[in-house]
Amino acid sequence: MVGDVRGNGRGVIQRAQGRYYDRYGSRGLVVAAGLGTIASLWAVTVLICAASAGFLVVPFHEVVPYFWYGAIVSVLAVSLGVLTTWSDVRLVLEWSGENRTRERAVKLWGKGLTLPTKVTLRTAAALYAAIVFVMLPAAVVDFDLPLWNYPVMVVAWAFIVIAASVYFVLGLEVLFRPQLRDVATHLPQDFEPTVRGLSLRTKVSLPVPAAIMFAVFFATGFADTSESYGTRTPSSQMTCLVS
């Protein structure tokens, strides 16, 4: 039975996290992280498909196949992110019952702080590779886009992936916070951390430019450029995005 690690926080989310961790332990956190990440990626994919329909000036149903491509790629990318960091994930999974010792706490402390960033970056890299080398070329061919649209979309997707990664890192950090509190109670009194997490300043400042990136992309996707460029075409939408 995992001990009570709700801490002194009085927030509703913090108390809910504590109760969830008390009931399901480390394995529950890992399952919630995996399913939550996939579900969030699918939701983002729907929004991006809607914005892409605006960019391409086509009905939404014509970009629906790309949602299914994105859904499959999301599952594969998350799986790859977990598998490539499996040694760290295994330490998280093993933190329960009699395995909650000082020795394991020292090992897990640094791993737990860096795991959200490592998993997110590797998942994002896999996603971006699939988008750039498979999905975007297919879109250029399917919708008969000018070739100059491809590098613009490559750069735009780089910003989208970076922006999304910021929120996923912060979300995973919040999700695994109850476990880190539990680990902290088992650390030796003379423990000196060699790895530190993101500073408060970073956590506060990063979401702002990320939100701006998303806003620019979606606003441009749904913008009506017909008055500015004479006709609303994929190229005019891309030109609006570059501007």
N, C-alpha and C positions, 0 to 999 in steps of 0.2 A: 504494500500500500504506500503510495507516494505521500510524503508528508505535506502538511499545509504550508504552502509557500506563497500565500496571497500577499504577504507583506503588509505594509501600513497604508497602501493606496486605498482611496475610497471611491475611485471612479467605477462606473458601471462596467466598462470594458475590462478593467483590471480585475474586478471581482469575478466576472464571467470567465476570464482566462484562468484565474486561480482554481475555480470550480472544475473547469474542463480538464486542467492539468492534474488536479487531485484525482479525478475519476479515470482518465484514460492514459495518463503518464506521457512519456516521451514518444512512444509509438503513435499515440493519438495526435500529437503535434506534427509528426512527420506526415501522417496520412492527411491531416487537415491542410498542411502546407502544399502537398502535391495536388490534391483535388482542388483546393482553392486557386492555385496558380493556373491550372488547366482551365477551370471555369472562367477565371478572369481574362485569360488569353482569348477564349472563345467570345466573350462579351466585347472585348476590344476589337476582335476580328469583324464582328457584325458592324460596329460603328465605322471601322475603316472601309469595309465594303460599301456602306452607304455613302461615305465621303468619296470613295473611288468612283462610284456611279456618277457622282456630280462632276468629278474631274473628266471622266470619259464621255459625259453627256449621253448616257445610255440608261435604259430602265434598270431598276435594281435587280430584276430576275436574271439579267444577263451576267451579273457578277456573282450570283449565288454559288456557282461551282467553285469560285475562288475561296468562298467561306469554307467549303468542305476540304479544299486543299490546305487552307490555313489551320483548320481544326486538326487534321491528321499531322501536319508538320509540328503543331504545338505539342501534341502528345509525345512525338518522337524527340523533340528538342528538350522537353522537361526530363524525359527518360535519360537522354544523353547527359544532361547536366547533373542528374543524380548519380549515374553510373561513374562519371569521371571524378566525382568527389565522394565515392562510396566509403573510403576509409574514414572520412570525417563523419559522414552520415551514420555509419555503423557505431561510432562512439556515442552519438546522440541517442541512437536506438537502444544501446546497452545501458544507458543511465536509468536504472530502476532497481528497486529492492536492495539486495545485498551488494550490488555493483556500485552503489553510491558511496564511494570511498574517497579519502583525501587524494590518493594517487590518481584516480580517474578524474577527480575534480580539477586537478592541476592540468591534466592533458586536455580536458574538455573545455576549459575556460577559453583558451585561445582559439580552439577550433569552433566553438560556439559563436564567438564574436565575428569570425571571418566567414563562416559557412554561408550565410545569406548572400553575401557579396559574391563569393566564388560560384555558387550554384547559379545565381542570376546571370553573371557574366558569361558563363559557359552555355547556359540556355540561350541567352541573347545572341551569342556568336553563331550558334547552330541555326537559330531562326533567321538571322540576317543573311547567312550564307544561302539558305534555301530560297529566301526571297530574291536575292540579287541574281543568283545563278539559274534559278528555275522559274519562279513565278513571274518576275518582271519581264524576262524575255518572252515568256508565253503570252503575257498581256499585250506586249508590243505587237506580236504577230496576230493574236486573236482580234484585237481592236484596230489593227492597221494604223498604228501610231507612227509619227515621224521618229526617226532614230535618235534625234537630239533629245527626245523626251526621256529616253532611257537613263542617261547620266543624271538628269534632274531628279528622276524618281529614286535613283540609287542614293543620292545625297539626302533627299527628303526622308527616305526610309531609315537612313542612318540616324537622323534626328529623332524620328519616331521611336526607334528601338532604344536609343539612349534615354529618352524621356520616360518610356515605359519602365525601363530597368530601374530608374531612380525610385519609382513608387513600389516596385516589387521588392527591392532591397529593404526599404523602410517597412513595408508590410510584413516581411518575414522576420525582421528584427523584433517588431512588436509581438508577433505570434509566439516567438521562442523566448520572450522575456521571462515568463514564469519559470522555465527550466534554468535560465541563467541565475535567477534569484536562488533557486534551490542549490545549484552548483556553488554559488558564493557562500552559502552557509557551511559547506564542507571544505572550503579552502583553509590551509594552515594560516595561522595568525601572522607569520612572517612572510607570507606569499607576496612576491613582487611580480606583477604582470609584465610580460614582455610584448604582448600584443594588445592594442587598444582599438576599440570600435570607433565608429564615426563620431566626431565631436558634435555637440549640440548646435553649434553655428552651421556646420555642414548640413545637418538634418533639417534645419530651418530654411537654409538658403537654396538647397538643391530643388525642392519641389516647385519653386516659383518659375525659374526658366523652363522647367519641364512642362509646367502647365501652359506657358506661353507657346511652346513648340506645338503642343496639341491644339491649342486654340487657333494658331495660324493655319495649321493643316486642315482642320475641319471647316474653318471659316472660308478658306479658299476653295475647298471642295464644293461647298454649297453656294458660293458666290455666283452672282449673275454677271458675267463679263461681256455680255452681248453689246452693251452700250459703249464700252471702252474699246473693244476690238472689232466691232462690226458684226460679229457672229459668235455665238457661244460654242467653242470647239475645245477638244482636249488640249490643243496647243495654246489657246488663249488662257485656259485654266492654269497650265503649267507656267506660262509667262507671268500670270498674276501671282503664283506661288513664289517664283524667283524674285519678283518685285518686293 
